[in-house]
Amino acid sequence: MAAFAIAVAAVAAICGCRVNRPRNDHAATQTLYDSMVSDPGTFNPVLITDSASAVAIGDMFESLTRVNPRTTLFEPGLARSWEFSDGDQTLTFHLRHDVKWSDGAPFTARDVLFTMRVIYDPKIPNSMVSAMMIDGKPIAASAPDDYTVVVRMPRPFAPILSSMQFAILPAHVLAGAYEAGRFNRTWGIDTPPDRLIGLGAFLMTRYVPAQLIAYRRNSDYWMRDEQGAPLPRLKGEVHLIVPDQNAQYLQFQSGMTDVYHPRPEEVWPLEQAAKRLNITVAKVGIDTGSLFFAFNRNPRHYVHDGVADPRYQWFTDVNFMRALAHAVDKQGMIDLCYRGLAVPAVSDVSPENKIYHNPNLKDYGYNLELAAQILDRAGYRMIRPGVRGDPEGRPLVFRLTTNTGVPVRDQMCAIFKQDLQKLGITVNYRPLDFITLVKALDLSFDWDCVLIGFTGAIEPNDASDFLRSSGNLHIWDPAQPKPATPWEAQIDHLMDEGTMVVDPYKRARYYWQIQQILHDQLPMIETVRAVTYVAYRNSLENYYPTVWGLYHPEWIEFRAR
């Protein structure tokens, strides 16, 4: 717990001093500054698997529909309207006529069809395709004219509007690279910003690795406000790349950034300093994502020449995993790491998802004595003082990692490591920088246990790439050619069945069953969910945070002096 004490002392020192704000007149330039913890991995919307890349290009691209984060209902995006026909098996989108790409080319149905072709190409791994398959087949789409897209489904498909929320790509820019087989190397982070052609509210103007990403308003953006004035109202945005959260905190206090998502230990000090700093500290709600310990069950990493590494046997043994689930001190993590501003997580679906969260799951209570009993009964006994072995007498030793720059995750890993040590299990902990960690999870598969967070979604089928055995984000054993276990096959089946029911309340039972299966089989062990807050300058107007995102971010502006 020494590392935790040092972190507390550092934060106390930061909070106790008076910071003189430099005269960063963001209001005069109408440029919003915030921070992000990592460099992006790609600027290509189809290839994204990490949140940093999603943040980096999130305001540069558009989709046919968008979700209102207050109502969670769909609203028009690049499609001004749509209608269902043919027993809900045909969906027709009517595209806007006045939309231009940032290089001046018109946006047409050709761009939608091109994007779908890329997503469905098996040579282009991406996290979207799983949510866009119906009974294992692609969605058929055609364009009778430049401003109409007709989607035909073999059966009614409840999540179709959500599945069609992919970022549209410019066919006139990327079709050549795609036809030449270069798409997977297109729009990497070495691409000059002026070659990133988008439809979004902002355009990238500058990227300096490990420093910042800057954007300017897209003067040709299609959206207008109620009076017909162009949007967005901000003239620019800047994401400062700051891996260290203590530095992010100082930057916000000094006025270098305008928006900050405080860690639990920073909420109360910011509330006390709100008047002096001229800021608002707003409670947003329970985190919609999931933070969990995942265990590698990938035979491609652990099984060679028919010989399995013992860690593969441990991590696929449900008794071993249940014992470890009882060794996760969630309340201790809430009290020590989150200052009480968190709740225990039992499911991968947040309770903020009112319909699809399963409220009936019983958590694995923290109980080291019970954990030891489970291990003993399963043959994992103490082989000498302080060392527990598996049934073959091999000491239980594995690696644990998470991403660097997030002290609360360091603290959670330290607590978990300490409790497993009490059980006689040795955990070698070493955090990795975010990009290196993502490569280990996505490419080399060289990891044992990771504490990682995934973003959440309103539509449960959007998690297909994570839940389905074939998904690239099926983190414990990704991209399986066929389900490796009966319970993974059952989840695949439930995912299919869940898309056949239109009524969300009737659909919910399928996803509740999936949550129960994950809870029982434990490929991952849920930890806690933070009660999230956001702090922002009082000079910001129309800044409306919700758990599902900002409400009409294109309205945000700085108050005129």
C-alpha positions as CSV (number, residue, x, y, z in Angstrom):
1,M,0.0,0.0,0.0
2,A,3.0,2.3,0.0
3,A,2.5,3.4,-3.6
4,F,-1.1,4.3,-2.7
5,A,0.1,6.5,0.2
6,I,2.5,8.3,-2.1
7,A,-0.3,9.0,-4.6
8,V,-2.5,10.5,-1.8
9,A,0.3,12.7,-0.6
10,A,1.0,14.0,-4.1
11,V,-2.6,14.8,-4.7
12,A,-2.9,16.5,-1.3
13,A,0.0,18.7,-2.2
14,I,-1.5,19.6,-5.5
15,C,-4.9,20.4,-4.0
16,G,-3.4,22.4,-1.1
17,C,-1.6,25.0,-3.2
18,R,-3.0,28.0,-5.0
19,V,-2.4,27.9,-8.7
20,N,-2.1,31.1,-10.7
21,R,-3.9,30.7,-14.0
22,P,-2.1,32.0,-17.1
23,R,-4.1,34.2,-19.3
24,N,-5.2,31.5,-21.8
25,D,-8.0,33.3,-23.6
26,H,-9.8,30.3,-25.1
27,A,-13.0,32.3,-25.1
28,A,-11.5,34.9,-27.5
29,T,-10.5,32.2,-29.9
30,Q,-13.5,30.0,-29.3
31,T,-11.2,27.1,-29.1
32,L,-11.9,24.3,-26.6
33,Y,-8.9,22.6,-24.9
34,D,-9.1,19.3,-23.2
35,S,-6.7,16.4,-22.6
36,M,-6.4,12.7,-23.5
37,V,-4.1,10.1,-22.0
38,S,-2.6,8.5,-25.0
39,D,-1.6,9.0,-28.6
40,P,-4.0,7.5,-31.1
41,G,-3.1,4.2,-32.9
42,T,-4.8,5.1,-36.2
43,F,-6.8,7.8,-38.0
44,N,-8.7,5.2,-40.0
45,P,-12.3,4.9,-38.6
46,V,-12.7,1.3,-39.7
47,L,-9.5,0.1,-38.0
48,I,-10.0,1.6,-34.6
49,T,-9.9,-0.7,-31.5
50,D,-8.8,1.8,-28.9
51,S,-10.5,4.8,-27.2
52,A,-7.7,7.2,-27.9
53,S,-8.1,6.8,-31.7
54,A,-11.9,7.1,-31.3
55,V,-11.4,10.4,-29.5
56,A,-8.8,11.6,-32.0
57,I,-11.2,11.3,-35.0
58,G,-14.6,11.4,-33.3
59,D,-15.5,14.9,-34.5
60,M,-14.2,14.4,-38.0
61,F,-16.6,11.8,-39.3
62,E,-20.4,11.3,-39.4
63,S,-22.9,8.5,-39.6
64,L,-26.4,8.1,-41.1
65,T,-28.1,8.3,-37.7
66,R,-27.1,9.5,-34.3
67,V,-28.4,8.8,-30.8
68,N,-29.8,11.5,-28.6
69,P,-27.9,10.9,-25.3
70,R,-30.8,12.3,-23.2
71,T,-33.6,10.3,-24.7
72,T,-31.4,7.4,-26.1
73,L,-33.6,7.6,-29.3
74,F,-32.3,7.8,-32.8
75,E,-32.1,11.2,-34.6
76,P,-31.3,12.1,-38.2
77,G,-27.6,12.4,-39.1
78,L,-26.4,12.2,-42.7
79,A,-29.8,10.6,-43.4
80,R,-32.5,13.2,-43.1
81,S,-35.2,10.5,-42.8
82,W,-35.8,6.7,-43.1
83,E,-38.6,4.3,-43.2
84,F,-39.2,0.5,-42.9
85,S,-41.2,-1.6,-45.3
86,D,-41.6,-5.2,-46.4
87,G,-42.4,-6.4,-42.9
88,D,-39.5,-4.5,-41.5
89,Q,-37.1,-6.3,-43.7
90,T,-36.3,-3.3,-45.9
91,L,-35.0,0.0,-44.6
92,T,-34.7,3.0,-46.9
93,F,-32.5,6.0,-46.0
94,H,-33.0,9.3,-47.6
95,L,-29.7,11.2,-47.6
96,R,-29.2,14.9,-47.2
97,H,-28.5,16.7,-50.5
98,D,-26.4,19.6,-49.2
99,V,-23.5,17.7,-47.6
100,K,-19.9,18.1,-48.8
101,W,-16.7,16.3,-47.9
102,S,-14.0,18.6,-46.6
103,D,-12.3,18.7,-50.0
104,G,-15.5,19.9,-51.6
105,A,-16.7,16.7,-53.2
106,P,-20.4,15.8,-52.7
107,F,-21.4,13.2,-50.2
108,T,-23.5,10.5,-51.9
109,A,-24.9,7.0,-51.5
110,R,-21.7,5.7,-53.1
111,D,-19.8,6.6,-50.0
112,V,-22.2,4.6,-47.8
113,L,-21.9,1.5,-50.1
114,F,-18.1,1.8,-50.2
115,T,-17.9,2.0,-46.5
116,M,-20.0,-1.1,-46.0
117,R,-17.9,-3.0,-48.6
118,V,-14.8,-2.1,-46.7
119,I,-16.3,-3.2,-43.3
120,Y,-17.4,-6.5,-44.7
121,D,-14.1,-7.3,-46.4
122,P,-12.6,-10.3,-44.4
123,K,-9.1,-8.9,-45.2
124,I,-9.8,-5.8,-43.1
125,P,-10.2,-6.7,-39.5
126,N,-12.4,-4.3,-37.6
127,S,-14.7,-4.1,-34.6
128,M,-17.8,-3.1,-36.5
129,V,-18.5,-6.1,-38.6
130,S,-19.8,-8.4,-35.8
131,A,-22.6,-6.0,-35.1
132,M,-23.5,-5.8,-38.8
133,M,-24.0,-9.5,-39.5
134,I,-27.4,-11.1,-39.7
135,D,-27.3,-14.9,-39.2
136,G,-23.6,-14.8,-40.2
137,K,-24.3,-12.9,-43.4
138,P,-23.7,-9.2,-44.4
139,I,-26.5,-6.7,-44.8
140,A,-27.4,-6.2,-48.4
141,A,-27.4,-2.6,-49.5
142,S,-28.1,-0.8,-52.8
143,A,-28.4,2.8,-54.1
144,P,-31.2,3.5,-56.6
145,D,-29.9,7.1,-56.9
146,D,-27.2,9.3,-55.3
147,Y,-29.3,10.2,-52.3
148,T,-31.1,6.9,-51.4
149,V,-29.7,3.8,-49.7
150,V,-31.9,0.7,-49.5
151,V,-30.9,-1.9,-46.9
152,R,-32.5,-5.3,-47.2
153,M,-32.4,-7.9,-44.4
154,P,-33.2,-11.6,-44.6
155,R,-35.4,-11.1,-41.5
156,P,-36.3,-8.2,-39.2
157,F,-33.2,-7.1,-37.3
158,A,-33.9,-5.1,-34.2
159,P,-30.6,-3.3,-33.9
160,I,-30.3,-2.2,-37.5
161,L,-30.4,1.5,-36.9
162,S,-27.6,1.1,-34.4
163,S,-25.6,-1.1,-36.7
164,M,-25.8,1.5,-39.4
165,Q,-24.1,4.1,-37.2
166,F,-20.7,3.5,-38.7
167,A,-18.5,6.5,-39.8
168,I,-18.8,7.1,-43.5
169,L,-15.6,7.0,-45.6
170,P,-15.0,9.1,-48.7
171,A,-15.1,6.7,-51.6
172,H,-13.4,9.2,-54.0
173,V,-10.4,9.4,-51.7
174,L,-9.9,5.8,-50.4
175,A,-11.3,3.6,-53.2
176,G,-8.0,3.5,-55.0
177,A,-6.1,2.4,-51.9
178,Y,-8.7,-0.2,-51.2
179,E,-8.7,-1.7,-54.7
180,A,-4.8,-1.8,-54.6
181,G,-4.9,-3.7,-51.3
182,R,-3.4,-0.8,-49.3
183,F,-6.4,0.1,-47.1
184,N,-5.0,-1.4,-43.9
185,R,-2.0,1.0,-44.3
186,T,-4.2,4.0,-45.1
187,W,-4.7,6.9,-42.8
188,G,-2.2,5.9,-40.2
189,I,-1.0,8.4,-37.6
190,D,1.8,9.5,-40.0
191,T,-0.8,10.8,-42.5
192,P,-0.7,14.6,-43.0
193,P,-3.8,16.0,-41.4
194,D,-4.9,17.8,-44.6
195,R,-5.2,14.4,-46.3
196,L,-7.8,13.2,-43.8
197,I,-11.0,14.0,-45.6
198,G,-14.1,14.0,-43.4
199,L,-17.7,15.2,-43.0
200,G,-17.6,16.1,-39.3
201,A,-17.9,19.3,-37.4
202,F,-14.1,19.6,-37.2
203,L,-11.0,19.0,-39.3
204,M,-7.6,18.0,-38.0
205,T,-4.9,20.6,-38.7
206,R,-2.0,19.4,-36.7
207,Y,-0.8,16.3,-34.8
208,V,2.3,16.3,-32.7
209,P,2.9,12.9,-31.2
210,A,3.0,13.0,-27.4
211,Q,1.9,16.6,-27.4
212,L,-1.4,17.6,-29.1
213,I,-3.9,17.2,-31.8
214,A,-5.5,20.4,-33.1
215,Y,-8.6,21.0,-35.2
216,R,-10.5,23.8,-36.9
217,R,-14.2,24.2,-37.6
218,N,-15.4,22.6,-40.8
219,S,-16.8,25.6,-42.6
220,D,-18.8,23.2,-44.9
221,Y,-20.4,21.3,-42.0
222,W,-24.0,20.4,-42.9
223,M,-25.7,21.1,-39.6
224,R,-27.5,24.4,-38.8
225,D,-29.1,25.7,-35.6
226,E,-32.8,26.7,-35.2
227,Q,-32.1,30.2,-36.7
228,G,-30.2,28.7,-39.7
229,A,-26.7,29.7,-38.3
230,P,-23.8,27.4,-39.2
231,L,-22.6,24.9,-36.6
232,P,-20.5,24.1,-34.7
233,R,-20.2,27.3,-32.8
234,L,-16.7,26.6,-31.6
235,K,-14.0,27.6,-34.0
236,G,-11.5,25.0,-32.9
237,E,-10.5,22.2,-30.6
238,V,-7.2,21.0,-29.1
239,H,-6.6,17.7,-27.4
240,L,-3.5,17.8,-25.3
241,I,-1.8,14.4,-25.0
242,V,-1.0,14.0,-21.4
243,P,-0.4,10.4,-20.1
244,D,0.0,11.5,-16.5
245,Q,-3.2,12.3,-14.8
246,N,-1.6,14.5,-12.1
247,A,-0.3,16.7,-15.0
248,Q,-3.8,16.8,-16.5
249,Y,-5.2,17.9,-13.2
250,L,-2.6,20.7,-12.9
251,Q,-3.3,21.8,-16.4
252,F,-7.0,22.2,-15.7
253,Q,-6.4,24.1,-12.5
254,S,-4.0,26.5,-14.3
255,G,-6.5,27.1,-17.1
256,M,-4.7,25.3,-19.9
257,T,-7.7,23.1,-20.4
258,D,-11.4,23.8,-20.2
259,V,-12.9,20.4,-19.5
260,Y,-11.6,17.7,-17.1
261,H,-12.9,14.4,-15.9
262,P,-11.6,14.3,-12.3
263,R,-10.4,11.3,-10.4
264,P,-12.4,10.5,-7.3
265,E,-9.8,12.1,-5.0
266,E,-10.0,15.3,-7.0
267,V,-13.8,15.8,-6.9
268,W,-14.0,17.3,-3.4
269,P,-11.0,19.7,-3.8
270,L,-12.4,20.9,-7.1
271,E,-15.8,21.5,-5.6
272,Q,-14.2,23.5,-2.8
273,A,-12.2,25.5,-5.3
274,A,-15.0,25.9,-7.8
275,K,-15.7,29.6,-7.1
276,R,-12.0,30.6,-7.1
277,L,-11.4,28.7,-10.4
278,N,-14.7,29.8,-11.9
279,I,-15.7,26.2,-12.8
280,T,-18.6,23.8,-12.4
281,V,-18.2,20.3,-11.0
282,A,-21.1,18.2,-12.2
283,K,-22.0,14.7,-11.2
284,V,-22.7,12.7,-14.4
285,G,-23.6,9.2,-13.2
286,I,-22.4,5.7,-13.0
287,D,-19.8,4.8,-15.6
288,T,-21.4,3.1,-18.6
289,G,-18.3,1.1,-19.4
290,S,-16.8,-1.9,-17.7
291,L,-13.5,-2.3,-15.8
292,F,-12.4,-5.8,-15.3
293,F,-9.6,-8.3,-14.9
294,A,-9.5,-10.4,-18.0
295,F,-7.5,-13.7,-18.3
296,N,-5.9,-15.0,-21.4
297,R,-7.5,-18.2,-22.7
298,N,-6.0,-18.1,-26.1
299,P,-4.6,-21.5,-27.2
300,R,-2.7,-19.8,-30.0
301,H,-0.5,-18.3,-27.2
302,Y,-0.5,-21.1,-24.7
303,V,-0.7,-24.3,-26.7
304,H,2.3,-25.4,-28.8
305,D,2.9,-28.8,-30.4
306,G,0.0,-30.2,-28.4
307,V,1.5,-29.1,-25.1
308,A,-0.4,-26.5,-23.1
309,D,1.2,-24.0,-20.8
310,P,-0.1,-24.6,-17.2
311,R,-1.5,-21.0,-17.2
312,Y,-3.9,-22.0,-19.9
313,Q,-5.2,-24.8,-17.7
314,W,-5.6,-22.5,-14.7
315,F,-7.4,-19.7,-16.6
316,T,-9.8,-22.1,-18.2
317,D,-10.6,-23.9,-14.9
318,V,-13.8,-22.3,-13.6
319,N,-12.9,-23.3,-10.0
320,F,-9.6,-21.4,-10.2
321,M,-11.4,-18.4,-11.6
322,R,-14.2,-18.5,-8.9
323,A,-11.6,-18.5,-6.2
324,L,-9.9,-15.5,-7.8
325,A,-13.3,-13.7,-8.1
326,H,-13.7,-14.1,-4.3
327,A,-10.2,-12.5,-3.9
328,V,-11.2,-9.2,-5.5
329,D,-11.8,-6.7,-2.7
330,K,-14.3,-4.4,-4.5
331,Q,-15.3,-2.5,-1.4
332,G,-11.6,-1.9,-0.5
333,M,-11.1,-0.6,-4.1
334,I,-14.1,1.7,-3.7
335,D,-12.9,3.1,-0.4
336,L,-9.2,3.3,-1.0
337,C,-9.0,3.9,-4.8
338,Y,-12.2,5.7,-5.5
339,R,-12.8,7.6,-2.2
340,G,-16.2,6.0,-2.0
341,L,-17.3,7.4,-5.4
342,A,-17.9,4.0,-7.1
343,V,-20.2,1.0,-6.9
344,P,-19.4,-2.7,-7.2
345,A,-19.7,-4.1,-10.8
346,V,-21.4,-7.4,-11.2
347,S,-22.1,-7.4,-14.9
348,D,-20.4,-6.1,-18.0
349,V,-23.5,-4.0,-18.6
350,S,-23.8,-0.8,-16.5
351,P,-26.9,-0.2,-14.4
352,E,-27.2,3.1,-16.3
353,N,-28.5,0.9,-19.2
354,K,-31.9,0.6,-17.5
355,I,-33.4,-2.1,-19.8
356,Y,-30.5,-4.4,-20.6
357,H,-28.6,-4.5,-17.3
358,N,-29.4,-7.7,-15.4
359,P,-30.2,-6.7,-11.8
360,N,-30.5,-10.3,-10.5
361,L,-26.8,-11.4,-10.6
362,K,-25.3,-12.2,-7.2
363,D,-21.8,-10.8,-6.8
364,Y,-18.8,-12.9,-5.7
365,G,-18.2,-11.6,-2.2
366,Y,-14.7,-10.8,-1.1
367,N,-13.7,-13.8,1.1
368,L,-10.1,-15.0,1.1
369,E,-11.0,-17.9,3.3
370,L,-13.6,-19.1,0.9
371,A,-11.2,-18.6,-2.0
372,A,-8.6,-20.7,-0.3
373,Q,-11.2,-23.5,0.3
374,I,-12.2,-23.5,-3.3
375,L,-8.6,-23.7,-4.4
376,D,-7.9,-26.5,-2.0
377,R,-10.9,-28.6,-3.2
378,A,-9.8,-28.1,-6.8
379,G,-6.3,-29.4,-6.1
380,Y,-4.5,-26.1,-5.8
381,R,-2.8,-26.6,-2.5
382,M,0.0,-25.0,-0.6
383,I,3.2,-26.8,-1.6
384,R,5.4,-24.9,0.9
385,P,4.9,-21.9,3.2
386,G,3.5,-18.9,1.1
387,V,3.5,-20.9,-2.2
388,R,0.4,-22.5,-3.6
389,G,0.7,-25.0,-6.5
390,D,-1.5,-26.5,-9.1
391,P,-2.5,-30.2,-9.0
392,E,0.8,-31.1,-10.7
393,G,2.7,-29.2,-8.0
394,R,3.7,-26.3,-10.2
395,P,3.7,-22.9,-8.3
396,L,0.9,-20.6,-9.3
397,V,2.7,-17.6,-10.9
398,F,1.3,-15.3,-13.6
399,R,1.8,-11.8,-15.0
400,L,-0.6,-8.8,-14.5
401,T,-0.6,-5.6,-16.5
402,T,-2.7,-2.5,-17.2
403,N,-2.0,0.8,-19.0
404,T,0.4,3.3,-17.5
405,G,-0.5,6.8,-16.4
406,V,-3.7,5.8,-14.5
407,P,-2.8,5.7,-10.8
408,V,-6.2,4.2,-9.8
409,R,-5.6,1.1,-11.9
410,D,-2.1,0.8,-10.4
411,Q,-3.7,0.9,-7.0
412,M,-6.4,-1.7,-7.9
413,C,-3.7,-4.0,-9.3
414,A,-1.6,-3.6,-6.1
415,I,-4.6,-4.6,-4.0
416,F,-5.4,-7.6,-6.2
417,K,-1.7,-8.7,-6.2
418,Q,-1.5,-8.4,-2.4
419,D,-4.6,-10.4,-1.8
420,L,-3.5,-13.2,-4.2
421,Q,-0.2,-13.3,-2.4
422,K,-2.1,-14.1,0.8
423,L,-3.5,-17.1,-1.1
424,G,0.0,-18.2,-2.1
425,I,-0.3,-17.0,-5.7
426,T,2.5,-14.9,-7.1
427,V,1.6,-12.1,-9.4
428,N,4.3,-10.3,-11.4
429,Y,2.9,-6.8,-12.1
430,R,4.2,-4.5,-14.8
431,P,2.1,-1.8,-16.5
432,L,2.5,-1.0,-20.2
433,D,2.0,2.1,-22.2
434,F,-1.4,2.1,-23.8
435,I,-0.2,1.4,-27.4
436,T,2.1,-1.4,-26.4
437,L,-0.8,-2.9,-24.3
438,V,-3.2,-2.7,-27.2
439,K,-0.6,-4.5,-29.5
440,A,-0.2,-7.3,-26.9
441,L,-4.0,-7.7,-26.7
442,D,-4.7,-7.5,-30.5
443,L,-1.5,-8.8,-32.2
444,S,1.0,-10.8,-30.1
445,F,-1.5,-12.1,-27.5
446,D,1.4,-12.2,-25.1
447,W,-0.3,-11.5,-21.8
448,D,-1.7,-13.4,-18.8
449,C,-4.0,-11.1,-16.9
450,V,-5.0,-7.5,-17.7
451,L,-7.0,-4.8,-15.9
452,I,-8.7,-3.0,-18.7
453,G,-11.8,-1.0,-19.4
454,F,-14.2,-1.2,-22.3
455,T,-16.7,1.5,-23.2
456,G,-20.4,0.7,-22.9
457,A,-23.2,1.1,-25.4
458,I,-27.0,1.5,-25.2
459,E,-27.6,-1.1,-27.8
460,P,-26.3,-4.5,-26.6
461,N,-25.7,-5.8,-30.1
462,D,-23.0,-3.1,-30.4
463,A,-20.9,-5.3,-28.1
464,S,-20.9,-8.1,-30.7
465,D,-17.2,-7.8,-31.3
466,F,-16.6,-8.4,-27.6
467,L,-19.3,-11.0,-26.9
468,R,-19.2,-13.2,-30.0
469,S,-16.6,-15.9,-30.2
470,S,-15.6,-14.6,-33.6
471,G,-15.1,-11.1,-32.4
472,N,-11.7,-9.3,-32.6
473,L,-12.4,-7.8,-29.2
474,H,-13.4,-11.2,-27.7
475,I,-10.4,-10.4,-25.5
476,W,-9.8,-13.7,-23.7
477,D,-9.7,-15.7,-27.0
478,P,-10.4,-13.5,-30.0
479,A,-11.4,-14.3,-33.6
480,Q,-12.3,-17.9,-33.0
481,P,-13.1,-19.8,-36.3
482,K,-15.8,-21.6,-34.3
483,P,-16.8,-21.4,-30.6
484,A,-14.2,-22.9,-28.4
485,T,-16.6,-23.8,-25.7
486,P,-20.3,-24.7,-25.4
487,W,-21.0,-21.6,-23.3
488,E,-19.5,-19.3,-25.9
489,A,-21.6,-21.1,-28.6
490,Q,-24.6,-20.4,-26.4
491,I,-23.7,-16.7,-26.2
492,D,-23.4,-16.6,-30.0
493,H,-26.9,-18.2,-30.2
494,L,-28.4,-15.7,-27.7
495,M,-26.9,-12.8,-29.6
496,D,-28.7,-14.0,-32.8
497,E,-31.9,-14.5,-31.0
498,G,-31.8,-11.1,-29.3
499,T,-31.7,-9.4,-32.7
500,M,-35.0,-11.1,-33.7
501,V,-37.1,-9.3,-31.1
502,V,-38.1,-5.7,-31.7
503,D,-39.6,-4.9,-28.2
504,P,-36.6,-3.9,-26.1
505,Y,-38.2,-5.2,-22.9
506,K,-38.7,-8.6,-24.5
507,R,-35.2,-8.5,-26.0
508,A,-33.7,-7.9,-22.6
509,R,-34.0,-11.5,-21.4
510,Y,-31.5,-12.7,-24.0
511,Y,-28.9,-10.3,-22.9
512,W,-29.6,-11.0,-19.2
513,Q,-28.8,-14.6,-20.0
514,I,-25.5,-13.6,-21.6
515,Q,-24.6,-11.6,-18.5
516,Q,-25.4,-14.7,-16.3
517,I,-23.2,-16.9,-18.5
518,L,-20.2,-14.5,-18.3
519,H,-20.8,-14.2,-14.5
520,D,-20.7,-18.0,-14.1
521,Q,-17.8,-18.8,-16.6
522,L,-15.6,-15.9,-15.5
523,P,-13.4,-15.2,-18.5
524,M,-13.2,-11.8,-16.8
525,I,-13.8,-10.6,-13.3
526,E,-15.7,-7.4,-12.9
527,T,-14.4,-4.8,-10.5
528,V,-16.1,-1.5,-9.8
529,R,-17.8,1.3,-11.7
530,A,-16.9,4.9,-10.9
531,V,-19.5,7.5,-10.2
532,T,-18.3,9.9,-12.9
533,Y,-18.0,13.7,-12.7
534,V,-16.9,16.4,-15.1
535,A,-15.4,19.8,-14.3
536,Y,-15.7,22.6,-16.9
537,R,-15.2,26.4,-17.2
538,N,-18.2,28.5,-16.3
539,S,-17.5,30.5,-19.5
540,L,-18.7,27.5,-21.5
541,E,-22.3,27.6,-22.7
542,N,-24.5,24.7,-23.9
543,Y,-22.2,22.2,-22.3
544,Y,-24.6,19.3,-21.4
545,P,-22.8,16.1,-20.2
546,T,-24.7,12.8,-19.9
547,V,-23.6,9.3,-19.1
548,W,-24.0,8.5,-22.8
549,G,-22.1,11.5,-24.1
550,L,-22.5,15.2,-24.7
551,Y,-26.0,16.5,-25.7
552,H,-25.6,18.5,-29.0
553,P,-21.9,19.2,-28.7
554,E,-22.1,21.3,-31.8
555,W,-23.9,24.0,-29.7
556,I,-21.0,24.4,-27.3
557,E,-19.4,27.9,-27.3
558,F,-17.7,30.3,-24.9
559,R,-19.8,33.0,-23.4
560,A,-19.1,36.4,-25.0
561,R,-17.2,38.8,-22.8
